[in-house]
Structure formats: C-alpha cells, structure tokens
Amino acid sequence: MAYTKWFVFLCFIVLLAACGDDRSLVSETSIEAPVDDVEDVYSSSSAKVKSSSSSKGVSSAKETASSSSEYMAAIENKTIFGFALNGPYRAGSAVKVYELDAETFAQTGEYFEGKFLSDEAGSFVVTGVTLSSPYALFEVAADDSVTLKALVDLSDRDTVSVNVLTHLEYERIPYLVEKGYSFFAAKTQAEVDVLAAFGIEGSFANFEGLNIVGDDASAELLAVSVLSLCYGGESKMAGFLNDLATDIKKDGKWDNETAKAKIADEAQKKYFEGELGSICQNVLGWKKDLASRKVTYERYINDFWSEVYGLGTCRGSKSPVYSAKNSKSSYYGSDTGFVCMGGIWYKRLKAGGSLLCSVEREGAIIDESQMEYTSICSNGKVVRIQKQENPDDGDEDENEIRNGEDGELREGDKKFDEILGRWVDANEEDYTLMLDGCTFKRHGEISKSPKDGAYYYCDSCPDAILWYNNGAAPGEPPSWRKAVDVDFVRRDEKCEAGDVGRIIERADSVTGSFYCTVNGWTNLKDWSYDVPNEFRFNPDIDYGTLTDDRDGKKYKTVKIGDQVWMAENLNYAGPNDDISRCYEDMPVTCEAGGRLYSLSVADTVCPSGWHLPKKEEFEILLTTVGGIDKASNELRSISGWTNDYSGSDAYGFSAVPTGGALIESNHGSFFSYSGYNAYFFSSDGYVFSIHLWAGTTISGKGGAVNDPNEALLPVRCLKDAE
C-alpha cells in the first residue's frame, strides 16, 4: 500500500558511531556571546554551547549569551557508520553531513557524503569527516522521496537520528536563535512546540536521540510519523512536512485547521480498522517492543483526533455519544458518534447502531459493570454476552441450566450456544441435517451432511448477538444453508493484506470471479466499495479517456449517440477538499463510486469543456438507448447491483448503485440505497434515477429523491457540444 514506503521513510533512523571515548550526553553548559541579525534560515548568529544540562519541556527557555572566542573541539577524520531501517533506500542513495559556521549557522561549503550500501540492513558509511564547528546539518535522501533534515550539536553526541521530528524543528531553531535564544534553548523550545502541535506534552529525549524501536520516548516519533502519513499518503507527504515546518517556524503553532481535520479523519478511520499496528509490524518486521509500546503511541494518535474533533481525551469509564464538533471534519454533521469507555474510544455509525471497536482489540473485555452481561470486542463490534449464573441448590428449572457443548441438541427443540451462554431455540435444519446446531461460534463452518451428502454453511448475523441479549427481535437466528462457491473460497483461500487484488474464478458467479478485498473475499457480481470501479466497466466497449486538469484524475468516457458522457462518477474534491462528501464519510467509497455533491455545487463542479446535464439531455440519452422501459438494463453496470440485478451495460454508461445522502430528507438514514439505486443530478433541479426494481425515472421534488435541494448525489458530466 502507499503508506508502506513512506512509513519506513518517516521512521528513518541514522546511527552514527563516532571514534573516540564514550561520553555522557549531558555536561556543563557554557553561555556565551549575544546574537546578531540573520541573513537566511541557516545564517543566524548563535551562542556557542558546549552541551546541555537543562531539562526538556520548558515552555520558555530564552537565555542571554555572554562573550567567548573559543570553539568546541574540532571533529577530526571520523568514519561515521550508520544504517536505516528497511525502506526506500537503494545502493547509492545519499547521506550528507554539512558543516555549519559556529557563529552564523551558514553552511561553510564543506560537506561529507556517504552512500547506502547494497546490504539489506540499509547500512551506510561516511569516511574522513572533519568539522571545525560542532554544529552540523544532516540530510538523508531516498530516491523519489522527501529529504529529511536534522540540525544538531555534535560536540557531545555519538549518535544521531534523522527523523520526521528533527525535520519539523529545523526551521524553527534558527528563527529562535535570531530572537536571542542560545542553541540549546532554541532547540528545547522548538521540540516542545513540535510535540504540542500534535497534542503531545513534554518529551523524553532529544529528537536526534530517538530510536523508532527504542524505549517509551520513541512512541512520540512513531505517533507523529503515523499522523503525518495520514495527511494524504505518498504523493502529498513531502509538501505536508515542509508546509508544517514553515507553519510553526515563527510562532510555534500549527494554524492549518483543515489539514488537522483531514489527518484526524484518516487517523480515526485507521484506528478502528486496526491498521495502525499492522503498518508498523508489516513494514518494520518488529518481533518485540511494539506490543509493549502500542498502547502508548495509539493513545497519542487517539488523543490527537479526539481533540481535533472537539471531544477531549478519553480517560474516563463511560461517556455519552459525542459527535464531531469540528466543521472542517468530514464527520461533522454525520450520524457517526463516539463513546469513551474504560479509556478507549468506540464508534457508532448511526443512532441505535452497533458500537464499533478497533479490530486489534478482538476478544478484549469492554465493560463488566453490568450485573447481567459483559461486553467484548468481537469482529470489530462491541457485543453483549449474557453472564452465566450459578445454579441455586438445584432449584433452577432444567430448561434454564446453562451448560452443554456448543451446538449440542436436546429435547424441546433446544441447542446450546456457547457465545450466548445458554440454550436457545433450534430449527428444523439443526435436527434433520445431522450436523448438530448452527451457533454463533460455528459461523463460517462448512460441513457435509450425512443425510444428503451436500455441503452446508453455518450462517449468522453478528448483530443478532446484540438482538438476542437485548431482548429485541432476533431476526434470522444462526442456521444452516447450502454452501456456495464463495463460502469455500473464504474458507480455503488466503485473503490477507498482501493478497488484495487477487481474483479466483468459480462457476456459480455470473462474472465467474471472486475478488480479495481489504475486508475479505467478495463476489464481483455483488456491490462492494472495496472493489475497484475498473471491474464495473463493460470490457466490450471502446472507452475514451478524460484527464481532469485540476487534480490529474483520469475518467473513462463513452459516446452514446451524439452525446459524450463520463462513464464513471466524478471524484473531484475541490482545492480544499470541502465541497463534497464520501458515502458514509469513508474515502474508499469516493474511489469506487465518486463523490456526493449538493445541487448547487454539482452545477459548477464538472471539468472545463464538460457540464452537468439538463433534464432534456438525460431524456435524449433515454431515447438513444431504446426508451425508458429498456434504459434500466441498458445503462446499469455489468456487476455490482444487489441480488444480481446488474444490467447489460450495452452502451458503456456503466451506472453503479452508489446511493446518496438525504434521499428521504429527514425521514430516513443520512446515507442510503448503496447497492440498490443510482442517482444523478440535472442542472435544472431534476434527478435521473436508476432503481433496483422500479426502473428508470426523471423526477423533481417529491419524486425518487424527496428534495433535490437537500440531497447529496453523484455527478455524471456531459461533454459540451462542439
């Protein structure tokens, strides 16, 4: 994934083994001459500091310098060894150490260059390093990647880490020196400011002393590295780091609220999807240390997004359901809410819906405060489990005794469900198939029935656990059904992070294919936002291509009669990413089904040379494809429609059932009809709709969409007439 390479890069550690005696990192401080004006970012005059004995975390550490003409001892003819954790470093990638003037901090023109070696450890060496000043600028560059920097005092330091934190402070340090701070005081203040930008108070060590796989201090580096990745992945990381370094240069504060909200949204999503730890484990291959420090760095990340949302930090036992209060967040105004329990955040996608937990907390006990039940994290959801009660002197009714083997059948049409912890109603298949009872624990099991020799699948809805234990209508209980190909695929074929995109051909699918997504196997004939939209196009159509000059995105186009249409929904986010929403506020849905726009925005959002169609232009399309009675089948994509209601897509329009928002105004869910209906705005306020069962319509207010002026719908652009 795109995050992998960059995460390694941001977690970059350079270890420098210097010749000479081992010395303490802390000794006496010498405060010397006052400062003069600066000429550029590295030409500020500075006090010469031998080393530091002051503690970190001081919010104002300004010192007055006194005169001295002595420089630190020169760095003489050192061979510097180092290595980088496995990442985008090829043999020949550059490592540079620039000498800085001890008074002006300008580069003297002297530098020493090392190269990454060809070994898998990412080792490098720099030979013959001789410096007349203790101050040096380190630059580490990977091919086609951002260059990370660190400004350090080498007088009493044998090791240096060049990382995202040192990069973020390197502009602020010279600025503070210009204002009268000593080098040490400026560096201390800069480090406090960088951490404060991410909501982290204090620090454990100098940034250049942090090791990504070291002690608790490295959790700061790890957390900020992950949060930085959440801005936009590989393509936007270099710009983000440089912009943030410049942003905090003068006042030490991060003022870009839009960027904060964007990172908060992505970090929150990754936390609940369980991707934070897997990024580190997959990329760095840690065998130890991560488990003991995961809670620390995840706490920093969760504190960041919850503070940005205006929720505060989660330290208490249980809170009400909070909604994001930050209008810059894509979750602002949505049905999504957050609950703090036991110091852990949980998410609810809609009122009355299931609580979601991070999938990495599988099996964790959530709440034992209730007398009758306990809560655990199961399959990414918080489920209630009925507590077993001890029989009271044998007086308990025989039918209520809570013991037995999972799936065991007994008289009275009962089966024992181990997860529920009690006997529940059995159905006919439980008895007749001779497979014992289908239970929540046996969900996904495939067994061959001795009765007819056919294979059966134990199917259950995880939400039904909540229904059973809350006393609500249970819906469909766990039950046996005949197994189909996708059941065997899910059982027999691996579908993990490295398998995403793998396709298996099986006979019972209309498309004949099953696709490995980030959430497991899915039949390509069914609707899933995890399936790339390229699988929805008709392979027999000769599509054209449109490149949107505003963001570089490419779209398929198709000529139908005399009209040229986009063959997929528009996915333009706008210059500030604030003119649209993704279905259920999940970015993956925008990639597969385009964005959802208000009517007023939709009328202005098409690329140059294209426009939002008028009602009569949709009517021309209907006529071209054979009339309104045939249009639904002719315009639907070849896959993706619920219950195999996909169409022929004979003309390549490739309509996918992305649904929309506020379809039924205040009477329904905020987001709805994904997998069932396709909607498109017209410029004159009508909505062109393709329904799963109701065919094709063009309607205004009170029609397929209750009020087009309130709804958020996809956009299909039409090329301007020549």
C-alpha positions, 0 to 999 in steps of 0.5 A: 500500500502507499503508506508502506514506503513512506512509513519506513521513510518517516521512521528513518533512523541514522546511527552514527558511531563516532571514534573516540571515548564514550561520553555522557550526553549531558555536561556543563553548559557554557553561555556565551556571546549575544546574537546578531541579525540573520541573513537566511534560515541557516545564517543566524548568529548563535551562542556557542554551547558546549552541551546541555544540562537543562531539562526538556519541556520548558515552555520558555527557555530564552537565555542571554549569551555572554562573550567567548572566542573559543570553539568546541573541539574540532571533529577530526577524520571520523568514519561515521557508520550508520544504517536505516531501517528497511525502506526506500533506500537503494545502493547509492542513495545519499547521506550528507553531513554539512558543516555549519559556521559556529557563529552564523549557522551558514553552511561553510561549503564543506560537506561529507557524503556517504552512500547506502550500501547494497546490504539489506540492513540499509547500512551506510558509511561516511569516511574522513569527516572533519568539522571545525564547528560542532554544529552540523546539518544532516540530510538523508535522501531516498530516491523519489522521496522527501529529504529529511533534515536534522540540525544538531550539536555534535560536540557531545553526541555519538549518535544521531537520528534523522527523523520526521521530528528533527525535520519539523524543528529545523526551521524553527531553531534558527528563527529562535536563535535570531530572537536571542535564544542560545542553541540549546534553548532554541532547540528545547523550545522548538521540540516542545512546540513540535510535540504540542502541535500534535497534542503531545506534552513534554518529551523524553529525549532529544529528537536526534536521540530517538530510536523508532524501536527504542524505549517509551520516548520513541512512541512520540516519533512513531505517533507523529510519523503515523499522523503525518502519513495520514495527511494524504499518503505518498504523493502529498507527504513531502509538501505536508512536512515542509508546509508544517515546518514553515507553519510553526517556524515563527510562532510555534503553532500549527494554524492549518485547521483543515489539514488537522481535520483531514489527518484526524479523519484518516487517523480515526478511520485507521484506528478502528480498522486496526491498521495502525499496528499492522503498518508498523509490524508489516513494514518494520518486521518488529518481533518485540517492543511494539506490543509493549509500546502500542498502547502508548503511541495509539493513545497519542494518535487517539488523543490527537483526533479526539481533540481535533474533533472537539471531544477531549481525551478519553480517560474516563469509564463511560461517556455519552455519544459525542459527535464531531464538533469540528466543521472542517471534519468530514464527520461533522454533521454525520450520524457517526458518534463516539463513546469513551469507555474504560479509556478507549474510544468506540464508534457508532455509525448511526443512532441505535447502531452497533458500537464499533471497536478497533479490530486489534482489540478482538476478544478484549473485555469492554465493560463488566459493570453490568450485573447481567452481561459483559461486553467484548470486542468481537469482529470489530463490534462491541457485543453483549454476552449474557453472564452465566449464573450459578445454579441455586441448590438445584432449584433452577428449572432444567430448561434454564441450566446453562451448560452443554457443548456448543451446538449440542441438541436436546429435547424441546427443540433446544441447542446450546450456544456457547457465545450466548451462554445458554440454550436457545431455540433450534430449527428444523435444519439443526435436527434433520441435517445431522450436523448438530446446531448452527451457533454463533461460534460455528459461523463460517463452518462448512460441513457435509451432511450425512443425510444428503451428502451436500455441503452446508454453511453455518450462517449468522448475523453478528448483530443478532448477538446484540438482538438476542441479549437485548431482548429485541427481535432476533431476526434470522437466528444462526442456521444452516444453508447450502454452501456456495462457491464463495463460502469455500473460497473464504474458507480455503483461500488466503485473503490477507493484506498482501493478497488484495487484488487477487481474483479466483474464478468459480462457476456459480458467479455470473462474472465467474470471479471472486475478488480479495478485498481489504475486508475479505473475499467478495463476489464481483457480481455483488456491490462492494466499495472495496472493489475497484470501479475498473471491474464495473466497466463493460470490457466490450466497449471502446472507452475514451479517456478524460484527464481532469486538469485540476487534480490529474484524475483520469475518467473513462468516457463513452459516446452514446449517440451524439452525446459524450458522457463520463462513464464513471462518477466524478471524484473531484474534491475541490482545492480544499477538499470541502465541497463534497462528501464520501458515502458514509464519510469513508474515502474508499467509497469516493474511489469506487463510486465518486463523490456526493455533491449538493445541487448547487455545487454539482452545477459548477463542479464538472471539468472545463469543456464538460457540464452537468446535464439538463433534464432534456439531455438525460431524456435524449440519452433515454431515447438513444438507448431504446426508451425508458422501459429498456434504459434500466438494463441498458445503462446499469453496470455489468456487476455490482447491483444487489441480488444480481440485478446488474444490467447489460451495460450495452452502451458503456454508461456503466451506472453503479448503485452508489446511493446518496445522502438525504434521499428521504430528507429527514425521514430516513438514514443520512446515507442510503440505497448503496447497492440498490439505486443510482442517482444523478443530478440535472442542472435544472433541479431534476434527478435521473434515477436508476432503481433496483426494481422500479426502473428508470425515472426523471423526477423533481421534488417529491419524486425518487429523491424527496428534495433535490435541494437537500440531497447529496448525489453523484455527478455524471458530466456531459461533454459540451457540444462542439 
